[in-house]
Amino acid sequence: MRNFRFPDLHRVINYTDCLTRTTYDVTTNKPIHVLDGVFNAEELKSWKRLLFRKGANSNEWDSSIVEDGDNVRWLCLYDVDDFASSDMWKRLQDVLAFVSNETEWMPYDVAVNYLKSYDNTRIHPDAKEHEVEYTLLLYLSEGLTPNDYAETNWVVHQPDDGVHGYLGRGGEVFETIAAVAPKFGRLAVFRNNVEHSAHPPTVSY
């Protein structure tokens, strides 16, 4: 990964044209950006080939109702220092500078999640409320359509309705504020203390 290079790292990319929409968590003004066209097909496929050389590991399925993680069962973790030396990170630094007007970002968690139809994913944040960080989510699945599900949903916590509160943890009420369908090469960049969840794909996957 450290030696991963794009054939044309410095090609001109108009990120304004790539930005398809921005949604905000209106309770805290946290942005959720969706971009298409940041990478071309050759770049995406070479990056995907590199990542998939390393096999996924299985996490034990967690049946508890505590909402402190995504509960994705199959994933693969990568060395952060190697990633930070790759051309992929250089490109993503440009994206972060575009959406945040800041340049002093460093990665600390690099992984591929493999979602299956039988997964029991959870609503969760990727960071604590006071932390100012971003999650960058790049879709590498080819051929998925909205009918295959696998979308990502962002939600906000709603006041107790007088019923669900009696259930305790796991009985919270959420409202969807944004969703993005999977598309090869689509990039979602969002403040990662916005709660979100991946919707498992159809039984074909």
ChimeraX attribute file (.defattr): number of C-alpha atoms within 10 A of each C-alpha:
attribute: neighborCount
match mode: 1-to-1
recipient: residues
	/A:1	18
	/A:2	14
	/A:3	10
	/A:4	16
	/A:5	16
	/A:6	18
	/A:7	10
	/A:8	9
	/A:9	12
	/A:10	10
	/A:11	8
	/A:12	7
	/A:13	14
	/A:14	11
	/A:15	16
	/A:16	10
	/A:17	11
	/A:18	16
	/A:19	17
	/A:20	13
	/A:21	11
	/A:22	15
	/A:23	16
	/A:24	16
	/A:25	18
	/A:26	10
	/A:27	8
	/A:28	9
	/A:29	10
	/A:30	15
	/A:31	19
	/A:32	23
	/A:33	18
	/A:34	20
	/A:35	21
	/A:36	18
	/A:37	17
	/A:38	19
	/A:39	19
	/A:40	11
	/A:41	11
	/A:42	11
	/A:43	17
	/A:44	18
	/A:45	16
	/A:46	13
	/A:47	18
	/A:48	14
	/A:49	10
	/A:50	11
	/A:51	17
	/A:52	11
	/A:53	8
	/A:54	11
	/A:55	11
	/A:56	17
	/A:57	13
	/A:58	12
	/A:59	11
	/A:60	10
	/A:61	13
	/A:62	14
	/A:63	8
	/A:64	9
	/A:65	11
	/A:66	12
	/A:67	15
	/A:68	12
	/A:69	14
	/A:70	17
	/A:71	21
	/A:72	21
	/A:73	20
	/A:74	18
	/A:75	15
	/A:76	16
	/A:77	15
	/A:78	14
	/A:79	13
	/A:80	16
	/A:81	14
	/A:82	13
	/A:83	20
	/A:84	18
	/A:85	15
	/A:86	16
	/A:87	21
	/A:88	20
	/A:89	16
	/A:90	15
	/A:91	16
	/A:92	16
	/A:93	18
	/A:94	15
	/A:95	20
	/A:96	18
	/A:97	13
	/A:98	14
	/A:99	17
	/A:100	11
	/A:101	10
	/A:102	11
	/A:103	12
	/A:104	8
	/A:105	12
	/A:106	12
	/A:107	15
	/A:108	10
	/A:109	11
	/A:110	14
	/A:111	14
	/A:112	18
	/A:113	15
	/A:114	17
	/A:115	19
	/A:116	19
	/A:117	15
	/A:118	12
	/A:119	17
	/A:120	17
	/A:121	20
	/A:122	20
	/A:123	22
	/A:124	21
	/A:125	21
	/A:126	18
	/A:127	17
	/A:128	11
	/A:129	11
	/A:130	7
	/A:131	11
	/A:132	11
	/A:133	16
	/A:134	21
	/A:135	18
	/A:136	18
	/A:137	16
	/A:138	17
	/A:139	19
	/A:140	18
	/A:141	14
	/A:142	11
	/A:143	9
	/A:144	17
	/A:145	14
	/A:146	12
	/A:147	10
	/A:148	18
	/A:149	17
	/A:150	24
	/A:151	20
	/A:152	17
	/A:153	18
	/A:154	23
	/A:155	20
	/A:156	19
	/A:157	13
	/A:158	10
	/A:159	10
	/A:160	13
	/A:161	10
	/A:162	7
	/A:163	10
	/A:164	13
	/A:165	14
	/A:166	11
	/A:167	9
	/A:168	9
	/A:169	12
	/A:170	14
	/A:171	13
	/A:172	16
	/A:173	15
	/A:174	15
	/A:175	11
	/A:176	13
	/A:177	15
	/A:178	16
	/A:179	18
	/A:180	18
	/A:181	17
	/A:182	23
	/A:183	19
	/A:184	20
	/A:185	22
	/A:186	21
	/A:187	25
	/A:188	21
	/A:189	20
	/A:190	23
	/A:191	23
	/A:192	22
	/A:193	19
	/A:194	25
	/A:195	21
	/A:196	22
	/A:197	20
	/A:198	24
	/A:199	22
	/A:200	21
	/A:201	21
	/A:202	13
	/A:203	9
	/A:204	7
	/A:205	12
